């Protein structure tokens, strides 16, 4: 009976230590730091009424992420000009950009190059 009681107290002590460690503010702050460690933002602009209007921004960290930005508030005709500008943070890149199911017709620079060839 004494051996079982001693084992119970050892298990209880280890469990209490693990729970304390898991709930510690240091562990929580490290998790928060990892989530907020961003590599900058990509700002999205829509060309409307002869100037670039901000449509929103997307923050990225060091992990591969898929992000979406709703552009439904910007009525469009047959063509839509979108400008993406990265600001702040470290290195970051885009693998793909789509407007619904459509890929861009032109990319890179002010005029871009034609992809619909």
Secondary structure, DSSP 8 states (H G I E B T S, - for coil): -HHHHHHHHHHHHHHHHHHHHHT-HHHHHHHHHHHH-EEEEEEEEEEETTEEEEEEEEEEESS--------TTS---S---EEEEEESSS----S--EETTEE-SEESTTT-EES--
